[in-house]
Amino acid sequence: MAEEEQIIETVDENGNVVKFELFDIVEVDEQEYALLLPVEDEESDEVVLMRLTKDGEEYLFETIDDDEEFEKVANYVESMDEE
């Protein structure tokens, strides 16, 4: 049985709604991060990383502004790919 796609809608810096498919959730240093694939651009194999925070029952997707934090998560994800 195929897993149901989870589509996440976010708003970019220009106010445009962008849809992503939730590809995976990883945990790095006790913080969860979402790996998102752009839905509109199926040609792209670019994965978008976002910090995942929980607000009550809702998940919030936040841009990772800290370069060091982003690098740490990106390196973790790359090491997963190699396994």
N, C-alpha and C positions, 0 to 999 in steps of 0.2 A: 504494500500500500504506500503510495507516494505521500511524502510529508507535505502539509499545506504550506504554501509560500507565505511568509510573513512580510507584508509590505509596510514600510515605514515612510511616512511623509515628513519632510523637514522643509524649512524655508531657508534659502540661501541668503547671502549678504545683500542681494539685489531685490529681495522680497519674492522671488520666484519659488513656487512649490516644486520640490524635487523628490521623486520617489526612489526608494532603495529597497532591495530585497535583503532581509536579514540573513546573512550567510552563516555566521557563527558568533558565539560569545566566548571571549577568553578572559581569564582572570590573571592579572599581573599585580603583584604586591597588594593583594586583597582588594583591588579595584577591578570592577568588570568593565570590559570594553566590547563594543559591538563592531563586527566586521560587516560592512554593508557593500552591496553591489548595486551600481546604478541600473535602474530598470529601463530608462529611456534609451540608454546607449549600450545595447547588447554587444556591440563590437568591442567595447572596452573591457579589459580584464583588470582594470584598476579597482582596487579595494579601498573603500573609505573607512578610516578608523574613527570611532567616536567614543567618548567616555559615557558610560551608562550609570545613571544615578536613579535611585528609586524615590519617588515622592508619594508616600502612601501606597496605593495600589498601582500607580502609574509609573512607567519608566520614562525617564527623560534622556534624550540624546544630546550630548554637549560636544562642541568642537574642542579638540585638544590644542590649547594655545601654547603650552609649554613645550619647547623644542626637545628638551631632555626627556620629558615624559613620553612624547610622541616617538622618539628614537627607541626608547626602551620597549615600548609596545610593538613597534614595527620589527625590531630585532627578534622579539619573542615569536611573533607570527611567522617570520621568515624561518626561524629554527624549527617551528612546527611543520612547515612545508617540506623540510629536508628529511623528516623522519618517515 
